[in-house]
Amino acid sequence: TPLLAGLLMRSELQSGGGDMLGVMRSIMLTLLAPFIIGHLSRPLIGRWIDRNKAILSKLDRGAILLVVYTAFSAAVVEGIWQRVSALDIATILL
């Protein structure tokens, strides 16, 4: 969500972990690039997607789960839970 992204970016910047441009570049490469490529390739592979919708739905959910797991794991390894305040976590959960 935008709120979560904002809190994590603020935490990263406050901890000296990077500049805003670097954070935005990382988000764009991780989220926007595959989204744009998918939409641009739809006219070329649309029929195949329609024929294989059931398996692609499962693959899509698995990919989302993998992204969330990877992000959570990276946060644990980098110690982000020590840099994010309890108030930030409560705000994210609400």
PDB file of N, CA, C and O in Angstrom:
ATOM      1  N   THR A   1       0.844  -1.186   0.000  1.00  0.00           N
ATOM      2  CA  THR A   1       0.000   0.000   0.000  1.00  0.00           C
ATOM      3  C   THR A   1       0.882   1.238   0.000  1.00  0.00           C
ATOM      4  O   THR A   1       2.047   1.165   0.391  1.00  0.00           O
ATOM      5  N   PRO A   2       0.356   2.352  -0.424  1.00  0.00           N
ATOM      6  CA  PRO A   2       1.152   3.587  -0.412  1.00  0.00           C
ATOM      7  C   PRO A   2       1.639   3.965   0.987  1.00  0.00           C
ATOM      8  O   PRO A   2       2.752   4.467   1.142  1.00  0.00           O
ATOM      9  N   LEU A   3       0.813   3.728   1.999  1.00  0.00           N
ATOM     10  CA  LEU A   3       1.216   4.049   3.370  1.00  0.00           C
ATOM     11  C   LEU A   3       2.415   3.206   3.789  1.00  0.00           C
ATOM     12  O   LEU A   3       3.383   3.724   4.346  1.00  0.00           O
ATOM     13  N   LEU A   4       2.346   1.924   3.522  1.00  0.00           N
ATOM     14  CA  LEU A   4       3.450   1.025   3.863  1.00  0.00           C
ATOM     15  C   LEU A   4       4.717   1.413   3.111  1.00  0.00           C
ATOM     16  O   LEU A   4       5.797   1.458   3.701  1.00  0.00           O
ATOM     17  N   ALA A   5       4.599   1.689   1.829  1.00  0.00           N
ATOM     18  CA  ALA A   5       5.767   2.089   1.036  1.00  0.00           C
ATOM     19  C   ALA A   5       6.374   3.375   1.587  1.00  0.00           C
ATOM     20  O   ALA A   5       7.596   3.492   1.688  1.00  0.00           O
ATOM     21  N   GLY A   6       5.540   4.323   1.937  1.00  0.00           N
ATOM     22  CA  GLY A   6       6.031   5.585   2.482  1.00  0.00           C
ATOM     23  C   GLY A   6       6.767   5.397   3.793  1.00  0.00           C
ATOM     24  O   GLY A   6       7.824   5.991   4.006  1.00  0.00           O
ATOM     25  N   LEU A   7       6.216   4.576   4.670  1.00  0.00           N
ATOM     26  CA  LEU A   7       6.866   4.335   5.959  1.00  0.00           C
ATOM     27  C   LEU A   7       8.202   3.625   5.789  1.00  0.00           C
ATOM     28  O   LEU A   7       9.181   3.966   6.453  1.00  0.00           O
ATOM     29  N   LEU A   8       8.241   2.640   4.901  1.00  0.00           N
ATOM     30  CA  LEU A   8       9.485   1.914   4.700  1.00  0.00           C
ATOM     31  C   LEU A   8      10.540   2.789   4.035  1.00  0.00           C
ATOM     32  O   LEU A   8      11.720   2.705   4.377  1.00  0.00           O
ATOM     33  N   MET A   9      10.125   3.631   3.084  1.00  0.00           N
ATOM     34  CA  MET A   9      11.084   4.537   2.446  1.00  0.00           C
ATOM     35  C   MET A   9      11.617   5.540   3.462  1.00  0.00           C
ATOM     36  O   MET A   9      12.812   5.837   3.486  1.00  0.00           O
ATOM     37  N   ARG A  10      10.724   6.060   4.301  1.00  0.00           N
ATOM     38  CA  ARG A  10      11.156   7.027   5.318  1.00  0.00           C
ATOM     39  C   ARG A  10      12.146   6.379   6.275  1.00  0.00           C
ATOM     40  O   ARG A  10      13.156   6.982   6.637  1.00  0.00           O
ATOM     41  N   SER A  11      11.854   5.155   6.680  1.00  0.00           N
ATOM     42  CA  SER A  11      12.745   4.441   7.587  1.00  0.00           C
ATOM     43  C   SER A  11      14.099   4.198   6.933  1.00  0.00           C
ATOM     44  O   SER A  11      15.137   4.367   7.572  1.00  0.00           O
ATOM     45  N   GLU A  12      14.092   3.809   5.679  1.00  0.00           N
ATOM     46  CA  GLU A  12      15.335   3.544   4.954  1.00  0.00           C
ATOM     47  C   GLU A  12      16.166   4.811   4.810  1.00  0.00           C
ATOM     48  O   GLU A  12      17.384   4.785   4.991  1.00  0.00           O
ATOM     49  N   LEU A  13      15.515   5.911   4.489  1.00  0.00           N
ATOM     50  CA  LEU A  13      16.234   7.174   4.316  1.00  0.00           C
ATOM     51  C   LEU A  13      16.775   7.698   5.643  1.00  0.00           C
ATOM     52  O   LEU A  13      17.887   8.222   5.697  1.00  0.00           O
ATOM     53  N   GLN A  14      15.994   7.560   6.709  1.00  0.00           N
ATOM     54  CA  GLN A  14      16.435   8.048   8.017  1.00  0.00           C
ATOM     55  C   GLN A  14      17.611   7.248   8.552  1.00  0.00           C
ATOM     56  O   GLN A  14      18.448   7.777   9.283  1.00  0.00           O
ATOM     57  N   SER A  15      17.673   5.980   8.191  1.00  0.00           N
ATOM     58  CA  SER A  15      18.761   5.142   8.687  1.00  0.00           C
ATOM     59  C   SER A  15      20.024   5.298   7.859  1.00  0.00           C
ATOM     60  O   SER A  15      21.039   4.663   8.145  1.00  0.00           O
ATOM     61  N   GLY A  16      19.969   6.136   6.835  1.00  0.00           N
ATOM     62  CA  GLY A  16      21.144   6.340   5.994  1.00  0.00           C
ATOM     63  C   GLY A  16      21.348   5.226   4.997  1.00  0.00           C
ATOM     64  O   GLY A  16      22.448   5.048   4.474  1.00  0.00           O
ATOM     65  N   GLY A  17      20.289   4.466   4.726  1.00  0.00           N
ATOM     66  CA  GLY A  17      20.406   3.320   3.840  1.00  0.00           C
ATOM     67  C   GLY A  17      20.356   3.639   2.366  1.00  0.00           C
ATOM     68  O   GLY A  17      20.500   2.726   1.552  1.00  0.00           O
ATOM     69  N   GLY A  18      20.163   4.866   1.984  1.00  0.00           N
ATOM     70  CA  GLY A  18      20.139   5.175   0.563  1.00  0.00           C
ATOM     71  C   GLY A  18      19.496   6.513   0.305  1.00  0.00           C
ATOM     72  O   GLY A  18      18.981   7.168   1.210  1.00  0.00           O
ATOM     73  N   ASP A  19      19.537   6.900  -0.946  1.00  0.00           N
ATOM     74  CA  ASP A  19      18.914   8.160  -1.326  1.00  0.00           C
ATOM     75  C   ASP A  19      17.538   7.883  -1.917  1.00  0.00           C
ATOM     76  O   ASP A  19      17.234   6.752  -2.297  1.00  0.00           O
ATOM     77  N   MET A  20      16.714   8.909  -1.991  1.00  0.00           N
ATOM     78  CA  MET A  20      15.343   8.753  -2.478  1.00  0.00           C
ATOM     79  C   MET A  20      15.324   8.226  -3.911  1.00  0.00           C
ATOM     80  O   MET A  20      14.492   7.382  -4.243  1.00  0.00           O
ATOM     81  N   LEU A  21      16.221   8.707  -4.756  1.00  0.00           N
ATOM     82  CA  LEU A  21      16.263   8.251  -6.143  1.00  0.00           C
ATOM     83  C   LEU A  21      16.568   6.759  -6.215  1.00  0.00           C
ATOM     84  O   LEU A  21      15.976   6.039  -7.019  1.00  0.00           O
ATOM     85  N   GLY A  22      17.482   6.300  -5.385  1.00  0.00           N
ATOM     86  CA  GLY A  22      17.810   4.879  -5.361  1.00  0.00           C
ATOM     87  C   GLY A  22      16.644   4.026  -4.897  1.00  0.00           C
ATOM     88  O   GLY A  22      16.398   2.952  -5.447  1.00  0.00           O
ATOM     89  N   VAL A  23      15.930   4.496  -3.894  1.00  0.00           N
ATOM     90  CA  VAL A  23      14.761   3.773  -3.391  1.00  0.00           C
ATOM     91  C   VAL A  23      13.680   3.711  -4.463  1.00  0.00           C
ATOM     92  O   VAL A  23      13.083   2.658  -4.690  1.00  0.00           O
ATOM     93  N   MET A  24      13.429   4.841  -5.123  1.00  0.00           N
ATOM     94  CA  MET A  24      12.404   4.878  -6.173  1.00  0.00           C
ATOM     95  C   MET A  24      12.797   3.994  -7.358  1.00  0.00           C
ATOM     96  O   MET A  24      11.942   3.320  -7.932  1.00  0.00           O
ATOM     97  N   ARG A  25      14.067   3.988  -7.725  1.00  0.00           N
ATOM     98  CA  ARG A  25      14.539   3.148  -8.829  1.00  0.00           C
ATOM     99  C   ARG A  25      14.314   1.676  -8.497  1.00  0.00           C
ATOM    100  O   ARG A  25      13.875   0.901  -9.346  1.00  0.00           O
ATOM    101  N   SER A  26      14.613   1.303  -7.275  1.00  0.00           N
ATOM    102  CA  SER A  26      14.426  -0.079  -6.854  1.00  0.00           C
ATOM    103  C   SER A  26      12.959  -0.487  -6.923  1.00  0.00           C
ATOM    104  O   SER A  26      12.637  -1.583  -7.383  1.00  0.00           O
ATOM    105  N   ILE A  27      12.073   0.390  -6.468  1.00  0.00           N
ATOM    106  CA  ILE A  27      10.638   0.101  -6.520  1.00  0.00           C
ATOM    107  C   ILE A  27      10.170  -0.025  -7.963  1.00  0.00           C
ATOM    108  O   ILE A  27       9.401  -0.929  -8.292  1.00  0.00           O
ATOM    109  N   MET A  28      10.629   0.872  -8.820  1.00  0.00           N
ATOM    110  CA  MET A  28      10.208   0.832 -10.221  1.00  0.00           C
ATOM    111  C   MET A  28      10.668  -0.452 -10.901  1.00  0.00           C
ATOM    112  O   MET A  28       9.901  -1.073 -11.637  1.00  0.00           O
ATOM    113  N   LEU A  29      11.907  -0.854 -10.662  1.00  0.00           N
ATOM    114  CA  LEU A  29      12.407  -2.068 -11.295  1.00  0.00           C
ATOM    115  C   LEU A  29      11.706  -3.310 -10.764  1.00  0.00           C
ATOM    116  O   LEU A  29      11.469  -4.263 -11.506  1.00  0.00           O
ATOM    117  N   THR A  30      11.380  -3.295  -9.497  1.00  0.00           N
ATOM    118  CA  THR A  30      10.752  -4.462  -8.890  1.00  0.00           C
ATOM    119  C   THR A  30       9.275  -4.590  -9.247  1.00  0.00           C
ATOM    120  O   THR A  30       8.797  -5.696  -9.496  1.00  0.00           O
ATOM    121  N   LEU A  31       8.551  -3.483  -9.275  1.00  0.00           N
ATOM    122  CA  LEU A  31       7.101  -3.536  -9.452  1.00  0.00           C
ATOM    123  C   LEU A  31       6.611  -3.066 -10.814  1.00  0.00           C
ATOM    124  O   LEU A  31       5.825  -3.754 -11.466  1.00  0.00           O
ATOM    125  N   LEU A  32       7.066  -1.915 -11.239  1.00  0.00           N
ATOM    126  CA  LEU A  32       6.504  -1.325 -12.449  1.00  0.00           C
ATOM    127  C   LEU A  32       7.000  -1.964 -13.738  1.00  0.00           C
ATOM    128  O   LEU A  32       6.221  -2.122 -14.677  1.00  0.00           O
ATOM    129  N   ALA A  33       8.269  -2.334 -13.809  1.00  0.00           N
ATOM    130  CA  ALA A  33       8.807  -2.901 -15.047  1.00  0.00           C
ATOM    131  C   ALA A  33       8.058  -4.171 -15.473  1.00  0.00           C
ATOM    132  O   ALA A  33       7.638  -4.252 -16.627  1.00  0.00           O
ATOM    133  N   PRO A  34       7.873  -5.167 -14.592  1.00  0.00           N
ATOM    134  CA  PRO A  34       7.112  -6.354 -15.010  1.00  0.00           C
ATOM    135  C   PRO A  34       5.662  -6.027 -15.380  1.00  0.00           C
ATOM    136  O   PRO A  34       5.104  -6.635 -16.293  1.00  0.00           O
ATOM    137  N   PHE A  35       5.060  -5.083 -14.684  1.00  0.00           N
ATOM    138  CA  PHE A  35       3.686  -4.674 -14.979  1.00  0.00           C
ATOM    139  C   PHE A  35       3.591  -4.100 -16.392  1.00  0.00           C
ATOM    140  O   PHE A  35       2.701  -4.471 -17.158  1.00  0.00           O
ATOM    141  N   ILE A  36       4.499  -3.205 -16.732  1.00  0.00           N
ATOM    142  CA  ILE A  36       4.491  -2.574 -18.054  1.00  0.00           C
ATOM    143  C   ILE A  36       4.791  -3.596 -19.143  1.00  0.00           C
ATOM    144  O   ILE A  36       4.132  -3.605 -20.183  1.00  0.00           O
ATOM    145  N   ILE A  37       5.774  -4.453 -18.915  1.00  0.00           N
ATOM    146  CA  ILE A  37       6.113  -5.481 -19.900  1.00  0.00           C
ATOM    147  C   ILE A  37       4.927  -6.410 -20.128  1.00  0.00           C
ATOM    148  O   ILE A  37       4.648  -6.795 -21.264  1.00  0.00           O
ATOM    149  N   GLY A  38       4.231  -6.770 -19.061  1.00  0.00           N
ATOM    150  CA  GLY A  38       3.055  -7.630 -19.190  1.00  0.00           C
ATOM    151  C   GLY A  38       1.961  -7.004 -20.028  1.00  0.00           C
ATOM    152  O   GLY A  38       1.367  -7.667 -20.878  1.00  0.00           O
ATOM    153  N   HIS A  39       1.692  -5.738 -19.795  1.00  0.00           N
ATOM    154  CA  HIS A  39       0.652  -5.058 -20.571  1.00  0.00           C
ATOM    155  C   HIS A  39       1.047  -4.881 -22.027  1.00  0.00           C
ATOM    156  O   HIS A  39       0.203  -5.000 -22.915  1.00  0.00           O
ATOM    157  N   LEU A  40       2.300  -4.603 -22.281  1.00  0.00           N
ATOM    158  CA  LEU A  40       2.746  -4.437 -23.663  1.00  0.00           C
ATOM    159  C   LEU A  40       2.755  -5.758 -24.431  1.00  0.00           C
ATOM    160  O   LEU A  40       2.555  -5.765 -25.646  1.00  0.00           O
ATOM    161  N   SER A  41       2.983  -6.868 -23.742  1.00  0.00           N
ATOM    162  CA  SER A  41       3.024  -8.168 -24.414  1.00  0.00           C
ATOM    163  C   SER A  41       1.654  -8.829 -24.539  1.00  0.00           C
ATOM    164  O   SER A  41       1.529  -9.851 -25.214  1.00  0.00           O
ATOM    165  N   ARG A  42       0.645  -8.279 -23.915  1.00  0.00           N
ATOM    166  CA  ARG A  42      -0.699  -8.874 -23.948  1.00  0.00           C
ATOM    167  C   ARG A  42      -1.221  -9.119 -25.370  1.00  0.00           C
ATOM    168  O   ARG A  42      -1.774 -10.190 -25.621  1.00  0.00           O
ATOM    169  N   PRO A  43      -1.071  -8.177 -26.311  1.00  0.00           N
ATOM    170  CA  PRO A  43      -1.560  -8.459 -27.672  1.00  0.00           C
ATOM    171  C   PRO A  43      -0.860  -9.654 -28.323  1.00  0.00           C
ATOM    172  O   PRO A  43      -1.448 -10.327 -29.170  1.00  0.00           O
ATOM    173  N   LEU A  44       0.365  -9.917 -27.943  1.00  0.00           N
ATOM    174  CA  LEU A  44       1.116 -11.015 -28.551  1.00  0.00           C
ATOM    175  C   LEU A  44       0.784 -12.369 -27.938  1.00  0.00           C
ATOM    176  O   LEU A  44       0.786 -13.379 -28.642  1.00  0.00           O
ATOM    177  N   ILE A  45       0.503 -12.408 -26.654  1.00  0.00           N
ATOM    178  CA  ILE A  45       0.294 -13.691 -25.968  1.00  0.00           C
ATOM    179  C   ILE A  45      -1.083 -13.801 -25.318  1.00  0.00           C
ATOM    180  O   ILE A  45      -1.308 -14.693 -24.501  1.00  0.00           O
ATOM    181  N   GLY A  46      -1.996 -12.917 -25.666  1.00  0.00           N
ATOM    182  CA  GLY A  46      -3.317 -12.886 -25.039  1.00  0.00           C
ATOM    183  C   GLY A  46      -4.106 -14.173 -25.170  1.00  0.00           C
ATOM    184  O   GLY A  46      -4.722 -14.625 -24.205  1.00  0.00           O
ATOM    185  N   ARG A  47      -4.094 -14.768 -26.353  1.00  0.00           N
ATOM    186  CA  ARG A  47      -4.862 -16.012 -26.551  1.00  0.00           C
ATOM    187  C   ARG A  47      -4.309 -17.143 -25.694  1.00  0.00           C
ATOM    188  O   ARG A  47      -5.061 -17.907 -25.088  1.00  0.00           O
ATOM    189  N   TRP A  48      -2.980 -17.237 -25.653  1.00  0.00           N
ATOM    190  CA  TRP A  48      -2.352 -18.271 -24.846  1.00  0.00           C
ATOM    191  C   TRP A  48      -2.703 -18.081 -23.374  1.00  0.00           C
ATOM    192  O   TRP A  48      -2.963 -19.054 -22.666  1.00  0.00           O
ATOM    193  N   ILE A  49      -2.710 -16.842 -22.914  1.00  0.00           N
ATOM    194  CA  ILE A  49      -3.071 -16.534 -21.528  1.00  0.00           C
ATOM    195  C   ILE A  49      -4.504 -16.961 -21.245  1.00  0.00           C
ATOM    196  O   ILE A  49      -4.783 -17.551 -20.201  1.00  0.00           O
ATOM    197  N   ASP A  50      -5.414 -16.666 -22.170  1.00  0.00           N
ATOM    198  CA  ASP A  50      -6.819 -17.043 -21.979  1.00  0.00           C
ATOM    199  C   ASP A  50      -6.984 -18.557 -21.905  1.00  0.00           C
ATOM    200  O   ASP A  50      -7.801 -19.049 -21.127  1.00  0.00           O
ATOM    201  N   ARG A  51      -6.223 -19.300 -22.702  1.00  0.00           N
ATOM    202  CA  ARG A  51      -6.328 -20.766 -22.694  1.00  0.00           C
ATOM    203  C   ARG A  51      -5.753 -21.376 -21.415  1.00  0.00           C
ATOM    204  O   ARG A  51      -6.194 -22.445 -20.994  1.00  0.00           O
ATOM    205  N   ASN A  52      -4.805 -20.734 -20.809  1.00  0.00           N
ATOM    206  CA  ASN A  52      -4.110 -21.282 -19.641  1.00  0.00           C
ATOM    207  C   ASN A  52      -4.381 -20.480 -18.369  1.00  0.00           C
ATOM    208  O   ASN A  52      -3.530 -20.388 -17.484  1.00  0.00           O
ATOM    209  N   LYS A  53      -5.566 -19.909 -18.295  1.00  0.00           N
ATOM    210  CA  LYS A  53      -5.904 -19.008 -17.190  1.00  0.00           C
ATOM    211  C   LYS A  53      -5.814 -19.686 -15.813  1.00  0.00           C
ATOM    212  O   LYS A  53      -5.354 -19.065 -14.854  1.00  0.00           O
ATOM    213  N   ALA A  54      -6.243 -20.937 -15.705  1.00  0.00           N
ATOM    214  CA  ALA A  54      -6.259 -21.614 -14.403  1.00  0.00           C
ATOM    215  C   ALA A  54      -4.848 -21.783 -13.842  1.00  0.00           C
ATOM    216  O   ALA A  54      -4.594 -21.451 -12.684  1.00  0.00           O
ATOM    217  N   ILE A  55      -3.951 -22.288 -14.646  1.00  0.00           N
ATOM    218  CA  ILE A  55      -2.584 -22.504 -14.158  1.00  0.00           C
ATOM    219  C   ILE A  55      -1.862 -21.178 -13.940  1.00  0.00           C
ATOM    220  O   ILE A  55      -1.062 -21.055 -13.012  1.00  0.00           O
ATOM    221  N   LEU A  56      -2.132 -20.198 -14.776  1.00  0.00           N
ATOM    222  CA  LEU A  56      -1.492 -18.892 -14.612  1.00  0.00           C
ATOM    223  C   LEU A  56      -1.978 -18.181 -13.351  1.00  0.00           C
ATOM    224  O   LEU A  56      -1.228 -17.422 -12.737  1.00  0.00           O
ATOM    225  N   SER A  57      -3.222 -18.424 -12.966  1.00  0.00           N
ATOM    226  CA  SER A  57      -3.739 -17.842 -11.732  1.00  0.00           C
ATOM    227  C   SER A  57      -2.969 -18.385 -10.526  1.00  0.00           C
ATOM    228  O   SER A  57      -2.607 -17.633  -9.621  1.00  0.00           O
ATOM    229  N   LYS A  58      -2.724 -19.697 -10.524  1.00  0.00           N
ATOM    230  CA  LYS A  58      -1.952 -20.300  -9.435  1.00  0.00           C
ATOM    231  C   LYS A  58      -0.505 -19.817  -9.451  1.00  0.00           C
ATOM    232  O   LYS A  58       0.080 -19.557  -8.400  1.00  0.00           O
ATOM    233  N   LEU A  59       0.061 -19.699 -10.634  1.00  0.00           N
ATOM    234  CA  LEU A  59       1.425 -19.203 -10.762  1.00  0.00           C
ATOM    235  C   LEU A  59       1.527 -17.761 -10.272  1.00  0.00           C
ATOM    236  O   LEU A  59       2.495 -17.391  -9.608  1.00  0.00           O
ATOM    237  N   ASP A  60       0.532 -16.959 -10.600  1.00  0.00           N
ATOM    238  CA  ASP A  60       0.499 -15.558 -10.177  1.00  0.00           C
ATOM    239  C   ASP A  60       0.461 -15.449  -8.653  1.00  0.00           C
ATOM    240  O   ASP A  60       1.201 -14.662  -8.063  1.00  0.00           O
ATOM    241  N   ARG A  61      -0.391 -16.231  -8.030  1.00  0.00           N
ATOM    242  CA  ARG A  61      -0.487 -16.195  -6.566  1.00  0.00           C
ATOM    243  C   ARG A  61       0.794 -16.685  -5.906  1.00  0.00           C
ATOM    244  O   ARG A  61       1.219 -16.160  -4.877  1.00  0.00           O
ATOM    245  N   GLY A  62       1.398 -17.691  -6.509  1.00  0.00           N
ATOM    246  CA  GLY A  62       2.672 -18.186  -5.988  1.00  0.00           C
ATOM    247  C   GLY A  62       3.777 -17.146  -6.105  1.00  0.00           C
ATOM    248  O   GLY A  62       4.602 -17.005  -5.202  1.00  0.00           O
ATOM    249  N   ALA A  63       3.792 -16.422  -7.213  1.00  0.00           N
ATOM    250  CA  ALA A  63       4.798 -15.373  -7.410  1.00  0.00           C
ATOM    251  C   ALA A  63       4.619 -14.253  -6.392  1.00  0.00           C
ATOM    252  O   ALA A  63       5.599 -13.743  -5.849  1.00  0.00           O
ATOM    253  N   ILE A  64       3.376 -13.871  -6.133  1.00  0.00           N
ATOM    254  CA  ILE A  64       3.111 -12.829  -5.133  1.00  0.00           C
ATOM    255  C   ILE A  64       3.569 -13.293  -3.753  1.00  0.00           C
ATOM    256  O   ILE A  64       4.188 -12.531  -3.011  1.00  0.00           O
ATOM    257  N   LEU A  65       3.270 -14.523  -3.418  1.00  0.00           N
ATOM    258  CA  LEU A  65       3.708 -15.080  -2.134  1.00  0.00           C
ATOM    259  C   LEU A  65       5.233 -15.082  -2.031  1.00  0.00           C
ATOM    260  O   LEU A  65       5.786 -14.772  -0.976  1.00  0.00           O
ATOM    261  N   LEU A  66       5.907 -15.430  -3.119  1.00  0.00           N
ATOM    262  CA  LEU A  66       7.368 -15.438  -3.134  1.00  0.00           C
ATOM    263  C   LEU A  66       7.942 -14.033  -2.957  1.00  0.00           C
ATOM    264  O   LEU A  66       8.933 -13.857  -2.249  1.00  0.00           O
ATOM    265  N   VAL A  67       7.334 -13.040  -3.589  1.00  0.00           N
ATOM    266  CA  VAL A  67       7.792 -11.656  -3.447  1.00  0.00           C
ATOM    267  C   VAL A  67       7.637 -11.193  -1.998  1.00  0.00           C
ATOM    268  O   VAL A  67       8.545 -10.576  -1.441  1.00  0.00           O
ATOM    269  N   VAL A  68       6.494 -11.487  -1.392  1.00  0.00           N
ATOM    270  CA  VAL A  68       6.261 -11.088   0.001  1.00  0.00           C
ATOM    271  C   VAL A  68       7.252 -11.797   0.924  1.00  0.00           C
ATOM    272  O   VAL A  68       7.821 -11.174   1.820  1.00  0.00           O
ATOM    273  N   TYR A  69       7.454 -13.078   0.711  1.00  0.00           N
ATOM    274  CA  TYR A  69       8.401 -13.839   1.532  1.00  0.00           C
ATOM    275  C   TYR A  69       9.820 -13.291   1.388  1.00  0.00           C
ATOM    276  O   TYR A  69      10.538 -13.143   2.377  1.00  0.00           O
ATOM    277  N   THR A  70      10.219 -12.993   0.153  1.00  0.00           N
ATOM    278  CA  THR A  70      11.556 -12.453  -0.096  1.00  0.00           C
ATOM    279  C   THR A  70      11.738 -11.101   0.578  1.00  0.00           C
ATOM    280  O   THR A  70      12.772 -10.845   1.195  1.00  0.00           O
ATOM    281  N   ALA A  71      10.736 -10.235   0.463  1.00  0.00           N
ATOM    282  CA  ALA A  71      10.824  -8.909   1.085  1.00  0.00           C
ATOM    283  C   ALA A  71      10.893  -9.028   2.605  1.00  0.00           C
ATOM    284  O   ALA A  71      11.679  -8.333   3.249  1.00  0.00           O
ATOM    285  N   PHE A  72      10.080  -9.900   3.172  1.00  0.00           N
ATOM    286  CA  PHE A  72      10.095 -10.090   4.622  1.00  0.00           C
ATOM    287  C   PHE A  72      11.438 -10.650   5.075  1.00  0.00           C
ATOM    288  O   PHE A  72      11.996 -10.202   6.078  1.00  0.00           O
ATOM    289  N   SER A  73      11.956 -11.628   4.336  1.00  0.00           N
ATOM    290  CA  SER A  73      13.247 -12.224   4.686  1.00  0.00           C
ATOM    291  C   SER A  73      14.371 -11.202   4.612  1.00  0.00           C
ATOM    292  O   SER A  73      15.231 -11.155   5.491  1.00  0.00           O
ATOM    293  N   ALA A  74      14.367 -10.383   3.566  1.00  0.00           N
ATOM    294  CA  ALA A  74      15.393  -9.343   3.429  1.00  0.00           C
ATOM    295  C   ALA A  74      15.295  -8.342   4.575  1.00  0.00           C
ATOM    296  O   ALA A  74      16.313  -7.866   5.078  1.00  0.00           O
ATOM    297  N   ALA A  75      14.071  -8.024   4.984  1.00  0.00           N
ATOM    298  CA  ALA A  75      13.884  -7.089   6.095  1.00  0.00           C
ATOM    299  C   ALA A  75      14.452  -7.663   7.388  1.00  0.00           C
ATOM    300  O   ALA A  75      15.053  -6.940   8.183  1.00  0.00           O
ATOM    301  N   VAL A  76      14.261  -8.952   7.593  1.00  0.00           N
ATOM    302  CA  VAL A  76      14.793  -9.592   8.798  1.00  0.00           C
ATOM    303  C   VAL A  76      16.319  -9.609   8.761  1.00  0.00           C
ATOM    304  O   VAL A  76      16.970  -9.283   9.754  1.00  0.00           O
ATOM    305  N   VAL A  77      16.886  -9.987   7.626  1.00  0.00           N
ATOM    306  CA  VAL A  77      18.341 -10.059   7.500  1.00  0.00           C
ATOM    307  C   VAL A  77      18.983  -8.688   7.691  1.00  0.00           C
ATOM    308  O   VAL A  77      20.038  -8.576   8.316  1.00  0.00           O
ATOM    309  N   GLU A  78      18.351  -7.650   7.158  1.00  0.00           N
ATOM    310  CA  GLU A  78      18.904  -6.300   7.256  1.00  0.00           C
ATOM    311  C   GLU A  78      18.560  -5.608   8.573  1.00  0.00           C
ATOM    312  O   GLU A  78      19.005  -4.486   8.814  1.00  0.00           O
ATOM    313  N   GLY A  79      17.782  -6.256   9.418  1.00  0.00           N
ATOM    314  CA  GLY A  79      17.454  -5.691  10.716  1.00  0.00           C
ATOM    315  C   GLY A  79      16.482  -4.526  10.659  1.00  0.00           C
ATOM    316  O   GLY A  79      16.531  -3.637  11.509  1.00  0.00           O
ATOM    317  N   ILE A  80      15.598  -4.519   9.668  1.00  0.00           N
ATOM    318  CA  ILE A  80      14.664  -3.390   9.532  1.00  0.00           C
ATOM    319  C   ILE A  80      13.716  -3.308  10.725  1.00  0.00           C
ATOM    320  O   ILE A  80      13.224  -2.230  11.056  1.00  0.00           O
ATOM    321  N   TRP A  81      13.462  -4.439  11.367  1.00  0.00           N
ATOM    322  CA  TRP A  81      12.528  -4.417  12.495  1.00  0.00           C
ATOM    323  C   TRP A  81      13.111  -3.657  13.680  1.00  0.00           C
ATOM    324  O   TRP A  81      12.376  -3.255  14.582  1.00  0.00           O
ATOM    325  N   GLN A  82      14.419  -3.459  13.684  1.00  0.00           N
ATOM    326  CA  GLN A  82      15.040  -2.649  14.731  1.00  0.00           C
ATOM    327  C   GLN A  82      15.020  -1.169  14.374  1.00  0.00           C
ATOM    328  O   GLN A  82      15.166  -0.319  15.252  1.00  0.00           O
ATOM    329  N   ARG A  83      14.840  -0.850  13.088  1.00  0.00           N
ATOM    330  CA  ARG A  83      14.835   0.545  12.640  1.00  0.00           C
ATOM    331  C   ARG A  83      13.432   1.121  12.534  1.00  0.00           C
ATOM    332  O   ARG A  83      13.266   2.341  12.523  1.00  0.00           O
ATOM    333  N   VAL A  84      12.423   0.267  12.455  1.00  0.00           N
ATOM    334  CA  VAL A  84      11.038   0.729  12.345  1.00  0.00           C
ATOM    335  C   VAL A  84      10.459   0.773  13.750  1.00  0.00           C
ATOM    336  O   VAL A  84      10.549  -0.200  14.498  1.00  0.00           O
ATOM    337  N   SER A  85       9.870   1.895  14.100  1.00  0.00           N
ATOM    338  CA  SER A  85       9.337   2.049  15.455  1.00  0.00           C
ATOM    339  C   SER A  85       8.041   1.258  15.628  1.00  0.00           C
ATOM    340  O   SER A  85       7.401   0.864  14.653  1.00  0.00           O
ATOM    341  N   ALA A  86       7.676   1.037  16.870  1.00  0.00           N
ATOM    342  CA  ALA A  86       6.425   0.343  17.179  1.00  0.00           C
ATOM    343  C   ALA A  86       5.225   1.124  16.642  1.00  0.00           C
ATOM    344  O   ALA A  86       4.238   0.529  16.212  1.00  0.00           O
ATOM    345  N   LEU A  87       5.309   2.444  16.666  1.00  0.00           N
ATOM    346  CA  LEU A  87       4.231   3.275  16.124  1.00  0.00           C
ATOM    347  C   LEU A  87       4.082   3.058  14.620  1.00  0.00           C
ATOM    348  O   LEU A  87       2.962   2.978  14.116  1.00  0.00           O
ATOM    349  N   ASP A  88       5.201   2.961  13.900  1.00  0.00           N
ATOM    350  CA  ASP A  88       5.142   2.693  12.460  1.00  0.00           C
ATOM    351  C   ASP A  88       4.496   1.338  12.182  1.00  0.00           C
ATOM    352  O   ASP A  88       3.670   1.216  11.277  1.00  0.00           O
ATOM    353  N   ILE A  89       4.867   0.329  12.951  1.00  0.00           N
ATOM    354  CA  ILE A  89       4.289  -1.001  12.764  1.00  0.00           C
ATOM    355  C   ILE A  89       2.796  -0.980  13.070  1.00  0.00           C
ATOM    356  O   ILE A  89       2.011  -1.578  12.334  1.00  0.00           O
ATOM    357  N   ALA A  90       2.393  -0.309  14.131  1.00  0.00           N
ATOM    358  CA  ALA A  90       0.966  -0.205  14.466  1.00  0.00           C
ATOM    359  C   ALA A  90       0.205   0.511  13.359  1.00  0.00           C
ATOM    360  O   ALA A  90      -0.910   0.117  13.018  1.00  0.00           O
ATOM    361  N   THR A  91       0.796   1.556  12.797  1.00  0.00           N
ATOM    362  CA  THR A  91       0.151   2.288  11.704  1.00  0.00           C
ATOM    363  C   THR A  91      -0.022   1.393  10.488  1.00  0.00           C
ATOM    364  O   THR A  91      -1.064   1.435   9.835  1.00  0.00           O
ATOM    365  N   ILE A  92       0.981   0.586  10.176  1.00  0.00           N
ATOM    366  CA  ILE A  92       0.909  -0.329   9.041  1.00  0.00           C
ATOM    367  C   ILE A  92      -0.205  -1.347   9.253  1.00  0.00           C
ATOM    368  O   ILE A  92      -0.959  -1.646   8.327  1.00  0.00           O
ATOM    369  N   LEU A  93      -0.313  -1.877  10.463  1.00  0.00           N
ATOM    370  CA  LEU A  93      -1.312  -2.904  10.742  1.00  0.00           C
ATOM    371  C   LEU A  93      -2.736  -2.362  10.746  1.00  0.00           C
ATOM    372  O   LEU A  93      -3.682  -3.096  10.460  1.00  0.00           O
ATOM    373  N   LEU A  94      -2.890  -1.093  11.064  1.00  0.00           N
ATOM    374  CA  LEU A  94      -4.222  -0.505  11.083  1.00  0.00           C
ATOM    375  C   LEU A  94      -4.563  -0.063   9.698  1.00  0.00           C
ATOM    376  O   LEU A  94      -5.650   0.468   9.469  1.00  0.00           O
TER     377      LEU A  94
END
